[in-house]
Amino acid sequence: MPSNRQPIEASVESLLTEFNASRLYSTRLAEPLSPEDCQAQSMDDASPAKWHLAHVTWFYEVMVLKPYENNFKFWNPQFAVLFNSYYNGVGDKHPRNQRGLLTRPTFVEVLEWRANIDARINALLKDNHTAELRWLITLGIHHEQQHQELLLTDIQHLFSHNSLLPRYFLRDKPSSSSPEKFKWIEGKSGSVEIGNQGGEFHFDNEGPRHTALNSAHALGSTLVTNADWLLFIKGKGYQDARWWLDAGWAWVKTQNISAPMYWVSKPDGSYDQFSLYGQNPLAPQEAVAHISYFEADAFARWASENIKKYAGARLPTEFEWEAFAAEHAATDLFGKVWQWTSSHYSPYPGYKPWGGIAGEYNGKFMVNQMVLRGSSAYTSAGHSRNTYRNFFPTYARWQLTGLRLARD
């Protein structure tokens, strides 16, 4: 096994339990959906739910079974092309913006394929206990967890375009509790150790562990809320170019942006917000979500001069965020919204992509993206950690993305 991969210490039994639980959770996420829901693709950046369920199955068939199963045979050789995402070294791909056109295989056929691959992975792992195989299956579990979150955010985007305002969750939206009173908390300055130090699975972009330098700073104890964002809107933050990066201002003007994604303006000046719970009145105390990096950066500039408690505000670096998370157990660091940082997504010193068949996983995307930290309400259980580096382009906001402020 290449030296830059973390050995997997879990027993075969526990790894199979985790694998089967992950596979079952994905299919359960699709249970509230109709076959028509699972087929549609609402934009180029989103994928149909059926495609997500198929792609993670493709991963196990191509990355695990093909190199390790005796007498391997594809369930359907054409699926190797239809459900490849971005692995150029593996073979051809179906165009990303045409995934919604894949009416065949049917949703039922995808589920049958999943069941076949699940049974074969279980049989394979019981007979083959090599470190490489266990590592690949662990990677597959975490890869599927990423797509579980994407499935939910992509369904929300799809449903938002339907005038029936469908609900994914049929239960009522949970009431939001009032956040704790905002305060600045001094962050760790000077030399800080950043990156995963091992002992658990982590992606290639989380290492190697290295020393970073933080200047004296503080981070906000709470996330920026919808109430804060309403002040930004009322203060004409979206109409004043001085708060925006040049590319951000061009994005605002060309896309006619005047509020976070899924906010719905009402005649009385108030807002509703669309989510997987349908359309509901905006909850002022909830963390603001579905904002782009451009919006997060502009808000920080505006709030620094217009909201007293946020005087001097800016976006934190990812190193400030990680050092803060290592020392403070704030309740909203994880499980609410991904938090934009001012850090460009780039390799750590000494970074090397994984070797072998999974070598294309993260390194090839280290350009024109910004780092987000934490996790969201849609992130699968067990998928969050202090060193996790999510990344998206500056304009992306269909994910549950928000912000925590910092200041010098």
C-alpha positions in Angstrom: 0.0 0.0 0.0 1.4 3.5 -0.9 3.0 5.2 2.1 0.7 8.3 1.9 -2.4 6.2 2.8 -3.6 5.6 6.3 -3.7 1.9 7.2 -7.1 0.6 8.1 -7.1 -1.1 11.5 -10.8 -2.0 11.6 -11.7 -5.7 11.7 -13.3 -7.3 8.7 -16.6 -7.6 10.6 -16.7 -4.0 11.6 -15.8 -2.8 8.1 -18.5 -4.9 6.6 -21.0 -3.5 9.1 -20.0 0.0 8.1 -20.1 -0.8 4.4 -23.6 -2.4 4.6 -24.9 0.5 6.8 -23.7 3.1 4.3 -25.2 1.3 1.3 -28.5 0.9 3.1 -28.6 4.6 4.1 -28.2 5.7 0.5 -31.1 3.6 -0.7 -33.2 4.9 2.2 -32.4 8.5 1.2 -34.1 7.7 -2.1 -37.2 6.2 -0.5 -39.2 9.5 -0.3 -38.5 10.1 -4.0 -40.5 9.0 -7.1 -38.7 7.4 -10.1 -39.3 10.8 -11.8 -37.6 12.6 -9.0 -34.6 10.3 -9.2 -34.3 10.9 -13.0 -34.3 14.7 -13.4 -31.2 16.9 -13.5 -31.9 20.5 -12.6 -28.5 22.0 -13.6 -25.1 21.0 -14.9 -23.5 21.0 -11.4 -26.2 18.7 -10.0 -26.8 15.0 -10.7 -29.9 12.9 -10.6 -30.5 10.9 -7.5 -30.4 7.7 -9.7 -27.0 8.7 -11.0 -25.6 9.2 -7.5 -26.8 5.7 -6.5 -25.3 4.3 -9.6 -22.0 6.1 -9.5 -21.1 5.0 -6.0 -21.9 1.4 -7.1 -19.7 2.0 -10.2 -16.9 2.9 -7.7 -17.0 -0.5 -6.0 -17.3 -2.4 -9.2 -14.5 -0.7 -11.0 -12.2 0.2 -8.1 -12.6 -2.9 -5.9 -14.1 -5.8 -7.7 -12.4 -5.5 -11.0 -8.9 -5.7 -9.7 -9.6 -8.1 -6.8 -12.5 -10.4 -7.6 -11.6 -13.8 -9.1 -13.3 -14.3 -12.4 -14.6 -10.7 -12.4 -17.3 -9.9 -14.8 -19.1 -6.5 -15.2 -22.8 -6.5 -14.4 -23.1 -4.4 -17.6 -19.9 -3.2 -19.3 -21.6 -0.1 -20.5 -22.2 1.1 -17.0 -18.5 1.6 -16.7 -18.8 4.6 -19.0 -22.3 5.8 -18.0 -21.5 6.2 -14.3 -17.8 7.3 -14.3 -17.6 10.8 -13.0 -14.2 12.3 -13.5 -11.7 9.5 -13.4 -9.9 10.0 -16.7 -7.4 7.3 -16.1 -10.2 4.7 -15.7 -11.9 5.2 -19.1 -14.5 7.2 -21.0 -17.3 9.2 -19.3 -20.9 10.2 -20.2 -21.1 14.0 -20.4 -21.8 15.5 -17.0 -24.5 17.9 -18.2 -26.4 15.0 -19.8 -26.8 12.7 -16.9 -30.5 13.5 -16.7 -30.9 11.9 -20.2 -30.0 8.5 -18.9 -33.5 7.1 -18.7 -31.9 3.6 -19.0 -31.0 1.8 -16.9 -34.2 2.2 -15.0 -34.2 3.0 -11.3 -35.2 -0.5 -10.5 -32.3 -1.9 -12.5 -29.9 0.4 -10.7 -31.2 -1.0 -7.4 -30.7 -4.6 -8.7 -27.2 -3.7 -9.7 -26.5 -2.2 -6.3 -27.7 -5.4 -4.6 -25.4 -7.6 -6.8 -22.4 -5.5 -6.1 -23.1 -5.4 -2.3 -23.3 -9.2 -2.2 -20.0 -9.5 -4.1 -18.2 -7.0 -1.9 -19.3 -8.9 1.2 -18.1 -12.1 -0.2 -14.8 -10.6 -1.4 -13.9 -9.0 1.9 -14.6 -12.2 3.8 -12.0 -14.0 1.7 -9.5 -11.2 1.1 -8.2 -9.3 4.1 -5.3 -7.4 2.5 -4.6 -3.8 3.7 -5.1 -2.5 0.2 -8.5 -4.0 -0.2 -9.7 -2.8 3.2 -8.4 0.7 2.4 -10.3 0.8 -0.9 -13.5 -0.2 0.7 -13.1 2.4 3.5 -12.5 5.0 0.8 -15.6 3.7 -0.9 -17.6 4.3 2.2 -16.4 7.8 2.6 -16.9 8.5 -1.1 -20.5 7.3 -0.8 -21.0 9.5 2.2 -20.0 12.5 0.1 -22.6 11.5 -2.5 -25.3 11.1 0.2 -24.9 14.8 1.0 -24.9 15.7 -2.7 -28.0 13.6 -3.3 -29.9 15.7 -0.8 -28.6 19.1 -2.0 -29.3 18.2 -5.6 -32.8 17.1 -4.7 -33.4 20.4 -2.9 -32.2 22.3 -6.0 -34.5 20.2 -8.2 -37.6 20.6 -6.0 -37.0 24.4 -5.8 -37.8 24.6 -9.5 -41.2 23.0 -9.0 -44.2 25.3 -8.4 -45.8 22.7 -6.3 -43.0 23.3 -3.7 -42.6 19.6 -2.9 -41.3 18.5 0.5 -38.7 15.8 0.8 -39.2 15.6 4.6 -42.8 15.2 5.3 -42.4 16.1 9.0 -42.5 19.7 10.1 -39.2 21.7 10.1 -37.6 21.7 13.5 -38.0 24.9 15.5 -34.7 26.9 15.6 -33.4 27.6 19.0 -31.9 31.0 19.8 -28.1 30.9 19.3 -25.8 31.8 22.2 -24.8 35.4 22.5 -22.1 36.3 20.0 -18.6 37.0 21.3 -15.1 37.0 19.9 -12.9 34.1 21.1 -9.2 34.5 20.8 -7.7 32.0 18.4 -4.4 30.2 18.6 -1.6 32.3 17.1 2.0 31.5 16.2 3.0 28.1 14.9 0.1 25.6 14.7 0.0 22.0 13.6 -2.4 21.6 10.7 -3.5 18.5 8.9 -4.5 14.9 9.8 -2.0 13.1 12.0 -3.3 9.6 11.3 -5.1 7.1 13.4 -8.3 7.5 11.3 -9.2 7.6 7.7 -8.7 10.9 5.9 -8.6 12.1 2.4 -5.4 12.9 0.6 -5.9 16.6 0.7 -5.9 16.6 4.5 -2.2 15.9 4.7 0.6 15.8 5.3 0.5 17.3 8.7 2.6 20.4 8.8 3.3 23.7 10.6 1.4 26.9 9.7 1.7 30.4 11.1 -1.3 32.2 12.5 -1.2 35.9 13.3 -3.0 37.1 16.4 -6.8 36.8 15.7 -10.2 35.9 17.1 -13.1 33.9 15.7 -16.8 34.4 16.3 -18.4 32.1 18.8 -21.5 31.7 16.6 -22.3 31.4 12.9 -23.7 34.4 11.0 -27.5 34.2 11.1 -30.4 35.0 8.8 -31.1 38.1 11.0 -27.6 39.4 10.3 -28.1 38.8 6.6 -31.4 40.7 6.6 -29.4 43.7 7.9 -27.1 43.3 4.9 -30.0 43.3 2.5 -31.7 46.3 4.1 -28.3 48.0 4.2 -28.2 47.6 0.4 -25.2 45.4 0.5 -26.1 43.8 -2.8 -26.4 47.1 -4.5 -23.0 48.6 -3.4 -20.0 47.6 -5.4 -17.5 48.7 -2.7 -18.1 45.6 -0.6 -17.5 43.1 -3.5 -14.6 41.6 -5.2 -14.6 42.6 -8.9 -15.5 39.1 -10.0 -18.2 38.9 -7.3 -19.7 42.2 -8.4 -19.9 41.0 -12.0 -21.5 37.8 -10.7 -24.1 39.8 -8.7 -25.0 42.0 -11.7 -25.1 39.3 -14.4 -27.0 36.8 -12.2 -29.3 39.4 -10.6 -28.4 38.3 -7.1 -30.2 40.0 -4.3 -30.5 37.4 -1.5 -29.2 34.0 -0.6 -30.3 31.1 -2.7 -33.7 29.7 -1.8 -34.9 33.0 -0.2 -38.3 34.0 -1.5 -39.2 37.7 -1.3 -42.8 38.4 -0.2 -44.9 41.5 -0.9 -44.6 42.8 2.7 -40.8 42.7 2.4 -40.3 39.6 4.5 -38.9 36.3 3.2 -39.7 32.7 3.0 -37.0 30.0 2.6 -37.2 26.9 0.6 -35.6 23.7 1.9 -36.2 20.0 2.0 -39.0 20.8 4.4 -40.8 22.8 1.7 -41.3 26.6 1.8 -41.5 28.1 5.3 -41.1 31.6 6.8 -37.5 32.6 7.2 -36.2 31.8 10.7 -34.1 34.8 11.8 -32.0 32.9 14.3 -30.9 30.1 12.0 -27.5 30.2 10.4 -27.6 31.8 7.0 -27.1 29.1 4.3 -26.8 28.8 0.6 -24.4 31.7 0.1 -21.4 31.9 -2.2 -17.9 32.8 -1.3 -18.5 36.1 -3.1 -21.4 36.8 -0.7 -19.6 35.6 2.4 -16.6 37.9 1.6 -18.9 40.9 0.8 -20.9 40.4 4.0 -17.7 40.3 6.1 -16.5 43.6 4.5 -19.9 45.2 5.0 -20.5 43.9 8.6 -17.0 45.1 9.6 -18.2 48.7 9.1 -21.9 48.4 9.8 -22.6 46.0 12.6 -20.9 47.0 15.9 -20.3 43.5 17.2 -18.6 42.5 14.0 -16.2 45.5 13.8 -13.1 44.4 12.0 -14.6 41.3 10.6 -13.2 39.2 7.8 -13.3 35.6 6.7 -11.0 33.2 8.7 -8.2 31.3 7.1 -8.6 27.5 7.1 -5.7 27.3 9.4 -7.3 29.6 11.9 -10.5 27.6 11.7 -8.8 24.2 12.2 -6.8 25.4 15.2 -10.0 26.9 16.7 -11.9 23.7 16.2 -9.1 21.7 17.8 -9.5 23.7 21.0 -13.1 24.7 21.2 -16.2 22.6 21.3 -18.6 25.1 19.8 -21.9 23.5 19.1 -22.2 24.9 15.6 -18.8 24.0 14.2 -20.3 20.9 12.7 -23.7 19.8 11.5 -25.3 23.1 10.5 -23.5 24.8 7.5 -20.2 24.4 5.7 -18.2 27.6 6.5 -16.3 29.5 3.9 -12.7 30.5 4.6 -10.4 32.9 2.8 -8.1 30.1 1.9 -7.5 29.0 -1.7 -7.8 25.2 -2.2 -4.2 24.2 -2.8 -1.8 21.4 -1.7 -0.2 21.3 1.7 3.7 21.3 1.7 4.9 17.9 0.7 1.5 16.8 -0.7 1.4 13.8 -3.0 -1.7 12.3 -4.5 -2.6 8.8 -3.6 -0.9 6.2 -5.7 -2.8 3.5 -7.6 -6.3 3.5 -9.0 -7.6 6.2 -6.7 -4.9 8.7 -7.5 -7.3 11.1 -9.2 -9.4 11.7 -6.1 -8.6 15.3 -5.0 -5.3 16.7 -6.2 -6.5 17.5 -9.8 -9.1 20.0 -8.4 -6.6 22.2 -6.6 -7.2 25.3 -8.7 -9.9 28.1 -8.8 -11.6 26.8 -5.6 -12.0 28.0 -2.0 -11.9 25.9 1.1 -14.8 25.4 3.4 -14.6 23.8 6.9 -17.0 22.1 9.2 -20.0 20.1 7.9 -23.7 20.7 7.2 -27.1 19.4 8.4 -27.0 17.1 5.3 -23.5 15.6 6.0 -23.7 11.9 6.8 -22.9 10.8 10.4 -19.3 10.0 10.9 -18.1 12.1 8.0 -17.0 15.2 9.8 -13.6 16.0 11.4 -11.5 19.0 12.2 -9.1 18.5 9.3 -11.7 17.9 6.6 -11.2 20.2 3.6 -14.3 20.8 1.5 -13.9 23.0 -1.6 -16.1 24.7 -4.2 -15.8 27.5 -6.7 -16.5 31.1 -5.6 -20.0 31.2 -7.1 -21.3 27.9 -5.8 -24.2 28.1 -3.3 -26.5 25.2 -3.8 -24.7 23.5 -0.9 -25.5 24.3 2.7 -22.8 27.0 2.8 -22.5 29.7 5.4 -19.9 31.5 7.4 -18.2 32.2 10.7 -16.3 35.5 11.0 -12.8 36.3 12.2 -10.9 39.4 12.9 -7.3 40.5 13.6 
